[in-house]
């Protein structure tokens, strides 16, 4: 099941683009609104899509964009806020709480969901609604669809300007061409990670991608890993590479690189590698491929999704179920 969902990555990109073209959405030009800030509300697999969009659009957006992953919204939310509620199930309680607060504060609201209460509210209130295609009850497997939909929504509202048709076509062509190579590299990496504690490092520009990979390892491979970014980790975490030695000796560091890394970060990584080599079991460099930042981010996500799948195989676990999360949700409903 999970391997089929990961294999649908490219198709999701195409489906999200073609599906969006058929929607009838509102526009700011027909209202008196002047959008001053954007807030994306989402948790888990829905929330990380917001983080990725926030990073991808960092040089395209002229207004602030924040991702909210809790019950309460920032105090600045008002009628000049574009609030995008993203919930695959449509029943995420934190998202529903924020959606209710956003309505009280008069925010301009759009919703991304496959159904549930979010869809019901959007239809009742007349909010813009972008349906998320439901392949399976597995929000994390629909990331390509949700990220593309979020980007297209911002583009529709005139908040960013990008040639999505060209970007999607080039990304899909590249991933399809290199598919077997990507899967082979992912398998080899997963084998090397078995029995190790993964430490994920990159330039801060790739932090959402690292968090996505961390979450995939958590949910698919059923194990812990750690994420930190340059240059911030040089001001604190670097000192921690001293003890406990019995844990450090079982770590495997993955250093991610893109064409958009800051040149000083690249120098910092080179220096830090000499420090890490004294303590870690292994260091692996992973390089993004693609002609644009969007393409490189999607490449790394696709690659690491497969790593998490193959690591689940190495760990002897089923990547699909998340029983402990289901237990938590059912326990909360009883309170």
N, C-alpha and C positions, 0 to 999 in steps of 0.2 A: 504493500500500500504506500509506504513513505517513499520508496524509490520511484514509484509512478508519479507521485506529487512533485518530487524534485525534478523529475524528467520533464514535467509540464512547464518549467520555468519560462522558456522562450515563448511557448504558446500563450501563457498568461500575459506576457508583455503585449503580444499582438491582439489578444482578445480584449484587454483593457483599453487599448487605443481604439479599436474598431467599435467597441461597445459605447465608449464615451461619445463618439461622433453622433450617435443616435439619440442622445439625451436632449431634453428641452429644459435648459436651466436659465435662471434669472441673470441679470447683469446690473452692475452698479450704476451704469449710465442711466438706467431707468428709475433710479431711486435718488434720494437726497443724501445718500451715505457718502462719507469720505473715510475710507478704511485707513486707520492709523496703525494698526497692529494685527497680528495673526496669532491665534492660539489653536493648536491641534491637541485634542483630548483623546487619549488612547492608552491602553495598558497591554503589556505582553506583546504578542505578535502584531497587534494593531498599533501599539505605541511606538515600536521601533521603526515602523514605516514613517511616522512623523519625524523621528530623529534623523533618519536618512534624508528625507526631503529638506529638513532644516539645513543640513550640511550641503546637499547638492545645490541648493538655491542661495547659498551664502553670498555669492557675488552677483546674483540676479535680482534679489529682493531689495527694495529701497526702504522697507519698513521692517520693524522687529518681528521675529517669529519665535514663539515659545511653545514647547511641548509640555503638556500637563498630564501627570500620571498619578493623580490623587483625587480625593473627593471634592476638594475645594479649589476654586479658581483664584488667580491673582486678583488683587483688589482693583487694578486699573481697568478691568473689563467693563466696557460700556457700549453705547450704540455705534461707536466707531471701531469696534472689534469684529473681525471675521473669526468666528469660532467654528472649527471643523470637528465634529464628533465622529470618531472612527471606532467602530466596534463590529467585529466580524459577526458575532452572535446576535448583536443588538440588545443584549441583556447584561452587559458588564455593569455592575452596580456603581462603580466609581464614575464611569462615563455618564450614566443616567443621572447621577447626582449633579455632576458638572453641567449637564445639558439643562437641567431644571434651573440651576443658578443662572446660567447664561440667558435663559428666557426672561428671568426676573430683571436682569440688568440691561435688557434690550439689545443684546448682541445680534449681529447678522449671522445666521446659522446655516450651515450646510452639514449633511450627514453622509457617511460612508458605512454601509452595513449590508448584510445578506438577509436581514429580517429582524425579528424580535421587536422589543419595545421602541428601539431607536427608529426603526422603519415606521412603526405605528405613529409615533409622535411627529415624525417628519411629514407624513401624509396628512395628519390632522391639522398641523400648523402651517402647512404649505411651504416647508423648508426645502431648499434644494436637496435632492436625494440622488446619490450615486450608488447604484446597486453593486454589491460585490458578488461575483460569481462563486457559487458554493460547490467546490469539488469534493469536499469532505469536511467533517466537523473538526477542522485542524487549522486554526487561524494562522499559525506560524508558517504553514505551507503555502499561504496565499500572498506572501510578501510582494512578489513582482506585480501582482494585480493591484494591491493597495497603494504601493509607492507610485506606480504609473498613474493611477486614478487621482491621487493627491496632486501630483505635478500638473496633470491636465486641468484639474480644477483651478489651480492658481493661475495657469495660463489663460483659461477661459475668463477669469475675472480681471485679466489684464495686469496682474501683479508681477508676472515674470514673462519673458519672451524667449521662446526656444523652439527650434524646428523639431518637434517631437517625431514627426513621421520619419525624418531622416535618422534621428537618434535611435529610434526603435528598430528600424530596418537594419541599421549597421550593427546594433547590439545583437539582434537575433541571428544575423548572418554569421557573426563572429563566434557566438556561443555554439551554434549548430556545427560550424566547420571544425571547431576545436573540441567538440563534445567528448570524444573518446580519449583524447589526450588529457583533458581536465579530469575525467573520472579515474584515469590511471594514476595521475599525480595525487589525487585525493586519496585513493586506496593506499598508495605507498606512504603517504603522510599519516594516515590513520593507523597503519601498522606500527609506525615509529612512535606513535603517541600512546600505544597500549601500555598500561601500567605506569604511565607518567602523569605528572600534574602539569597541564598546559598553562603556560604564561604567554599572554598575547600582548605584543607591543607594536605601536605604529605612531606616525605623526598624528597629532590631535585631529587633523582633517578626516582621518579614517576611524575616529572613535565609534560612531554609530555602527559601522561595519564590524568592528571588533566586538561590540556588545551583542550584535546579531549572532556572531559566531559563538560567543560565550553561551547565549541562550539556547542555541541549537545543540551545543555539547551538553548543556544541562538537561534539556528535554528529550533529545533523541538518544544520546549516549548514556544518559542517567549518571553523569558525574560532574564534579566541580571543576572550574578552571578560573583563572584570574586575568583581569584586563587592566592595563594602565597605558597612558599615552605620553609621548614626548612633546614638548620639553618638560611638562609638569613633573613627571616621575623623577627627573634629575634633581629636583629640589626637595625630595623626601624619600621616596621608595628606594632609590638607589642605595641609600645607606643600609637598608634592610637586607641587602644581599650579603649577609654575614652569618646569620643563624635563623632557625635551627638547621644545622648542617644535614641532619638525616632527611629533612624535607627538601632542602635545596638540591641535594644529590639526585632526587627523583623528579626534578622539574625538566620540562622540555620547552625552551623558549622559541616562539614563532615571531619573527620580525617581518612585518608587512611593509611593502614599499609601493609607492605610486609615483607617477610623473609629476604629481602636484605637491610632493613633500617639500617643506622648506629646506633650503640648502644647509642651513645651520643644524637642522634636525638630523640630516644625513650624516653630518660630521659627528654629532653627539652619539648617534647609533654606533658609528665605527669605534669610538672611544669606549663606549659602554660595553661593546661586545668583548673587549679584552678583559673587562671586569667580570662579566657573566661567565666567561669561559673557565674561570677559576672555581666555579661553584656548581654550574648546571650540568645535567647529563648530556644535553644536546642543544644545538641552536640551528634553526632552519630559517632560511630567507625565502619569502614568498613575494613575487613581483606581479603587480596588476598588469593587465593587458587591455588595450583599447585606445581609440583615437580621441576620446573625450573623458572628462571626469565621470560622467554618468555611466559610460560604457565600462570604465575601469571598476567602478563600484559594483555594478551588476556582475562583472566577471568574478570579483572576489567573493561576492555573496554566493554565487552559483558554485564556485569551487569549494568553499567552506561548508556549504550545505551538504555536499557529497562527503566531505571529510567526516562530518558529524554522523552521517548515515553509516559509513564504513566503520567508524569507531564504535557505533552501536553493535555492529556485527562482531567486532573484535572483543567487545565486552560481553557478548552473548545475551543481549537484551533486545526487546522489541522497541524500535524507535517511536512507534505511533502512540501508545497510551501514555497518559500523564495522570496516573491514578491518585497520586498524593495531592495534586491540584484539585481533582474532582472531589476528593475527601474534604479538603478545606472548604470548597464552595458549599457542599452539602451541609457541613457542620455550621457554617455561617447562617445558612437558611433556617436552621433550627433555633437560632438565638432570638 
